[in-house]
Amino acid sequence: MRNGIACAGNWIVDIIHSIEAWPQKNDLVRIQHEATGVGGGAANVILDLAAFKTDLPLYAVGLIGTDTHAQICLAACATAKVDTRWLKQTASHPTAHTQVMNVPGDSRTFFYHPGANDALSEADIPIESIAAQNAKIFYLGYPNLLATLDAVEPSGETPAARLLARAQAAGMITCVDLVSSATPDFADTVKATLPHTDYLFLNEIEAARATNRTDIAPDDRARLLEAATALQAQGAKTVILHTGTLALRLDETALWSNPEPINPAEILSPVGAGDAFCAGVIYAIHQGWPPERALRLGHRAAAAALKSVTASDGIPPLAALI
């Protein structure tokens, strides 16, 4: 029986500034609170999984620099008891970092320096070695924010797609998590990965971009389902839309699930909530839980993330979420 989860992709240090309001050009706005935490798809999901305290083997995969930000990433993994043998360091690029401007209860805006994330290559991710450790799930986040892995070749293939194909061939379940970037090749980059994706996680913005549609409202079930169906037609086995209402397409069956209400006054920051949802569902997939239970855990993990300023600090042990 396979056991364990490998999370590959973005490793970022988030410097989160809570501000009173978004300023007009040339205006000054006060920073009310500042926090530093590890962010990015791979980092958030694996640290959330570690916060569940289930003793699953967890493997960090990615590329960071040799700078102070890299030490923050490594320290977070050490505290969480995450295996970092495949979290490589390079002196050629700084660790990716983001200045996050958070208006509590309203919105957050990201100023992102890609650094080592854009240099992460197929050669940096030893799929067969990861599979040899008996890992059950291989997660990749985020396509369209990993320049080298995202490069669309004349054949339509990408290095990321080859990694996912190798992961499936090695016996692992593949999970792909998208990001709301406005890259010109967004749809093509996603399309390349879909035939090798067992579970695709995305929101309504990403669903529209991945299927070349105009904006989709979070509560427009007809268009959300239409986009999910289109993504399945391109190869994704299961499409999970985490939005105001959630669609799960599993074996041609649509399941809708609404999160439990949360008091808006308890929300400190939406940073990392989508990744927390993803972590909850991925844990449930690993354990073979039914879809309804998987979605409920995802929603509760996301709600916990909303109550913390950083992406993972608010995630409690699993026992508090089930």
C-alpha positions as CSV (number, residue, x, y, z in Angstrom):
1,M,0.0,0.0,0.0
2,R,1.4,3.4,-1.0
3,N,1.6,6.0,1.8
4,G,2.6,9.6,1.7
5,I,2.2,12.8,-0.3
6,A,4.8,14.7,-2.3
7,C,4.1,18.4,-3.0
8,A,6.1,20.0,-5.9
9,G,6.1,23.5,-7.3
10,N,6.0,27.0,-5.8
11,W,7.9,27.8,-2.7
12,I,7.5,31.5,-1.8
13,V,8.0,33.7,1.3
14,D,5.0,35.9,1.8
15,I,5.4,39.2,3.6
16,I,1.8,40.1,4.4
17,H,0.9,43.7,5.1
18,S,-2.6,44.3,6.5
19,I,-3.6,47.8,5.4
20,E,-6.7,49.9,6.2
21,A,-7.6,50.5,2.6
22,W,-6.1,50.3,-0.9
23,P,-4.6,53.7,-1.7
24,Q,-5.0,55.9,-4.7
25,K,-1.9,56.5,-6.8
26,N,0.7,58.6,-4.9
27,D,-1.3,58.3,-1.7
28,L,0.1,56.9,1.6
29,V,-1.7,54.1,3.5
30,R,-0.8,52.8,7.0
31,I,0.3,49.2,7.5
32,Q,-1.6,48.0,10.5
33,H,0.0,44.6,10.9
34,E,2.9,42.7,9.2
35,A,3.5,39.0,9.2
36,T,5.9,36.8,7.3
37,G,5.1,33.2,6.3
38,V,5.9,30.6,3.8
39,G,3.5,30.5,0.8
40,G,3.0,29.1,-2.7
41,G,1.0,26.0,-3.7
42,A,3.5,23.3,-2.8
43,A,4.5,25.0,0.5
44,N,1.0,25.8,1.6
45,V,-0.5,22.4,0.9
46,I,2.4,20.4,2.5
47,L,2.5,22.7,5.6
48,D,-1.3,22.4,6.0
49,L,-1.1,18.6,5.7
50,A,1.6,18.7,8.3
51,A,-0.6,20.8,10.6
52,F,-3.2,18.0,10.5
53,K,-0.7,16.0,12.5
54,T,-1.6,12.6,11.0
55,D,2.0,11.3,10.7
56,L,1.7,10.8,6.9
57,P,5.1,10.9,5.2
58,L,5.3,14.4,3.5
59,Y,7.9,15.3,0.9
60,A,8.7,18.9,-0.1
61,V,9.8,19.3,-3.7
62,G,11.0,22.5,-5.4
63,L,13.7,25.0,-5.8
64,I,14.8,27.8,-3.4
65,G,17.8,30.1,-3.1
66,T,20.5,30.2,-0.5
67,D,19.3,33.4,1.1
68,T,17.4,34.4,4.2
69,H,14.1,33.6,2.6
70,A,15.4,30.1,1.9
71,Q,16.1,29.7,5.6
72,I,12.6,30.6,6.4
73,C,11.3,27.9,4.1
74,L,13.7,25.3,5.5
75,A,12.9,26.2,9.1
76,A,9.1,25.9,8.5
77,C,9.7,22.4,7.0
78,A,11.9,21.4,10.0
79,T,9.3,22.6,12.5
80,A,6.6,20.7,10.6
81,K,8.8,17.6,10.2
82,V,8.5,17.6,6.5
83,D,11.1,15.7,4.4
84,T,13.2,18.2,2.4
85,R,15.6,15.9,0.5
86,W,14.0,17.1,-2.8
87,L,13.7,20.8,-1.9
88,K,16.8,21.9,-3.7
89,Q,18.8,25.1,-3.3
90,T,20.5,27.2,-5.9
91,A,22.9,30.1,-5.6
92,S,21.9,31.4,-9.1
93,H,18.4,32.6,-8.1
94,P,16.8,34.2,-5.0
95,T,14.0,32.4,-3.2
96,A,10.7,33.6,-4.6
97,H,8.9,36.1,-2.4
98,T,5.7,38.1,-2.4
99,Q,4.6,41.4,-0.9
100,V,1.0,40.8,-0.1
101,M,-1.3,43.8,0.6
102,N,-4.3,42.5,2.6
103,V,-7.4,44.6,3.3
104,P,-9.1,42.6,6.0
105,G,-12.6,41.6,5.0
106,D,-12.1,42.9,1.4
107,S,-9.2,41.8,-0.8
108,R,-5.6,41.0,-1.1
109,T,-3.1,42.0,-3.8
110,F,0.2,40.3,-4.6
111,F,3.5,41.8,-5.8
112,Y,5.5,38.7,-6.8
113,H,9.2,38.1,-7.4
114,P,9.4,34.6,-9.1
115,G,13.1,33.9,-8.4
116,A,14.0,30.2,-8.2
117,N,10.4,29.1,-9.0
118,D,10.9,30.2,-12.6
119,A,14.1,28.1,-12.8
120,L,12.6,24.9,-11.4
121,S,13.0,22.3,-14.2
122,E,12.0,18.8,-15.0
123,A,15.5,17.6,-14.0
124,D,15.1,19.1,-10.5
125,I,12.2,16.7,-9.7
126,P,13.2,13.0,-9.5
127,I,9.8,11.4,-10.0
128,E,11.0,7.9,-9.9
129,S,12.9,8.4,-6.7
130,I,9.8,10.0,-5.1
131,A,7.7,7.0,-6.2
132,A,10.4,4.7,-4.8
133,Q,9.7,6.1,-1.4
134,N,6.2,4.7,-1.8
135,A,4.5,8.1,-2.1
136,K,0.8,7.8,-3.0
137,I,0.1,11.3,-4.3
138,F,2.1,13.7,-6.4
139,Y,0.8,17.3,-6.2
140,L,1.9,20.1,-8.5
141,G,1.1,23.7,-7.9
142,Y,1.0,26.1,-9.6
143,P,1.1,25.6,-13.4
144,N,1.4,29.1,-15.0
145,L,3.6,30.3,-12.2
146,L,6.6,28.0,-13.0
147,A,8.1,29.4,-16.2
148,T,10.5,26.6,-17.1
149,L,8.0,23.8,-16.4
150,D,5.2,25.8,-18.2
151,A,7.0,26.3,-21.5
152,V,4.7,25.1,-24.3
153,E,6.7,23.2,-26.9
154,P,5.8,22.9,-30.6
155,S,4.2,19.6,-29.9
156,G,1.9,21.2,-27.3
157,E,3.6,19.4,-24.5
158,T,5.2,21.0,-21.5
159,P,7.8,19.8,-19.0
160,A,5.1,19.8,-16.3
161,A,3.0,17.5,-18.4
162,R,5.9,15.0,-18.8
163,L,6.4,15.1,-15.0
164,L,2.8,14.3,-14.4
165,A,2.8,11.5,-17.0
166,R,5.9,10.0,-15.3
167,A,4.2,10.3,-11.9
168,Q,1.2,8.3,-13.1
169,A,3.4,5.7,-14.8
170,A,5.2,5.3,-11.5
171,G,2.0,4.5,-9.7
172,M,1.2,7.8,-8.1
173,I,-2.1,9.8,-8.1
174,T,-1.6,13.2,-9.6
175,C,-3.2,16.4,-8.3
176,V,-2.8,19.7,-10.1
177,D,-3.6,23.1,-8.5
178,L,-4.1,26.2,-10.6
179,V,-3.4,29.9,-9.9
180,S,-5.2,33.0,-11.1
181,S,-2.3,34.3,-13.2
182,A,-2.9,36.2,-16.4
183,T,-0.3,34.5,-18.5
184,P,-0.9,34.6,-22.3
185,D,-0.5,30.8,-22.6
186,F,-2.7,29.9,-19.6
187,A,-5.1,27.7,-21.5
188,D,-2.4,25.9,-23.5
189,T,-0.3,25.3,-20.4
190,V,-3.3,23.8,-18.6
191,K,-4.4,21.8,-21.6
192,A,-1.0,20.0,-21.8
193,T,-1.3,18.7,-18.2
194,L,-4.9,17.6,-18.3
195,P,-4.4,14.1,-19.8
196,H,-2.1,13.3,-16.9
197,T,-4.2,14.9,-14.2
198,D,-6.3,12.7,-11.8
199,Y,-7.6,15.6,-9.8
200,L,-7.7,19.2,-11.0
201,F,-8.2,22.0,-8.4
202,L,-9.2,25.5,-9.6
203,N,-11.6,28.4,-9.0
204,E,-14.0,30.1,-11.3
205,I,-11.5,32.6,-12.7
206,E,-9.1,29.8,-13.6
207,A,-11.9,27.7,-15.1
208,A,-12.8,30.6,-17.4
209,R,-9.2,31.1,-18.5
210,A,-8.4,27.4,-18.9
211,T,-11.4,27.0,-21.2
212,N,-11.1,30.4,-23.0
213,R,-14.4,31.6,-21.6
214,T,-15.5,35.0,-20.4
215,D,-15.6,35.5,-16.7
216,I,-17.8,33.0,-14.8
217,A,-19.7,34.2,-11.7
218,P,-19.0,32.1,-8.5
219,D,-22.7,31.2,-8.3
220,D,-23.3,30.4,-12.0
221,R,-23.7,26.6,-11.7
222,A,-24.6,26.1,-15.3
223,R,-21.4,27.7,-16.6
224,L,-19.2,26.2,-13.9
225,L,-20.5,22.8,-14.8
226,E,-20.0,23.5,-18.5
227,A,-16.3,24.5,-17.9
228,A,-15.7,21.4,-15.7
229,T,-17.2,19.2,-18.5
230,A,-14.9,20.9,-21.0
231,L,-11.8,20.3,-18.9
232,Q,-12.8,16.6,-18.4
233,A,-13.2,16.3,-22.2
234,Q,-9.6,17.4,-22.5
235,G,-8.4,14.6,-20.1
236,A,-8.8,15.6,-16.5
237,K,-10.4,12.7,-14.6
238,T,-11.9,14.8,-11.8
239,V,-12.4,18.5,-11.7
240,I,-12.9,20.3,-8.4
241,L,-14.0,23.9,-8.4
242,H,-13.6,25.6,-5.1
243,T,-15.8,28.7,-5.4
244,G,-18.9,30.1,-3.7
245,T,-20.7,26.9,-4.6
246,L,-18.5,23.9,-5.4
247,A,-18.7,21.5,-8.3
248,L,-17.1,18.1,-8.1
249,R,-17.1,16.1,-11.3
250,L,-16.4,12.5,-10.6
251,D,-17.0,9.8,-13.1
252,E,-19.4,12.1,-15.0
253,T,-21.4,12.9,-11.8
254,A,-21.7,16.4,-10.5
255,L,-21.7,17.0,-6.8
256,W,-22.4,20.4,-5.3
257,S,-21.3,21.3,-1.7
258,N,-21.7,24.5,0.2
259,P,-19.3,25.5,3.0
260,E,-20.6,26.1,6.5
261,P,-21.3,29.8,7.3
262,I,-18.4,31.7,8.8
263,N,-18.7,35.0,10.7
264,P,-17.1,37.7,8.5
265,A,-15.7,39.3,11.6
266,E,-13.5,36.2,12.1
267,I,-11.9,36.5,8.7
268,L,-8.4,38.0,9.0
269,S,-7.1,37.1,5.5
270,P,-8.1,35.0,2.5
271,V,-4.4,34.2,1.8
272,G,-4.0,30.4,1.5
273,A,-7.6,29.5,2.0
274,G,-7.8,27.8,-1.4
275,D,-4.7,25.8,-0.7
276,A,-6.1,24.7,2.7
277,F,-9.2,23.5,0.9
278,C,-6.9,21.6,-1.5
279,A,-4.9,20.1,1.4
280,G,-8.1,18.8,3.1
281,V,-9.4,17.2,-0.1
282,I,-6.0,15.7,-0.9
283,Y,-5.8,14.1,2.5
284,A,-9.2,12.6,2.0
285,I,-8.2,11.3,-1.4
286,H,-5.2,9.7,0.2
287,Q,-7.4,8.0,2.8
288,G,-10.1,6.9,0.3
289,W,-12.9,9.0,1.8
290,P,-16.2,9.5,-0.1
291,P,-16.5,12.8,-2.0
292,E,-19.0,14.4,0.4
293,R,-16.7,13.9,3.3
294,A,-13.7,15.0,1.3
295,L,-15.4,18.3,0.4
296,R,-16.5,18.9,4.0
297,L,-12.9,18.6,5.3
298,G,-11.7,20.9,2.5
299,H,-14.2,23.5,3.4
300,R,-13.4,23.3,7.1
301,A,-9.7,23.6,6.5
302,A,-10.3,26.7,4.3
303,A,-12.4,28.2,7.0
304,A,-9.6,27.7,9.5
305,A,-7.2,29.4,7.2
306,L,-9.4,32.4,6.9
307,K,-9.0,33.1,10.6
308,S,-5.2,33.5,10.3
309,V,-3.1,36.2,8.6
310,T,-0.6,33.7,7.1
311,A,-1.5,30.8,4.9
312,S,-1.0,27.9,7.3
313,D,-0.7,29.2,10.9
314,G,-4.4,28.8,11.5
315,I,-4.7,25.2,10.5
316,P,-5.5,22.9,13.5
317,P,-5.0,19.2,13.9
318,L,-7.3,17.0,11.9
319,A,-9.3,16.0,14.9
320,A,-10.6,19.6,15.2
321,L,-11.9,19.5,11.6
322,I,-13.8,16.3,11.4
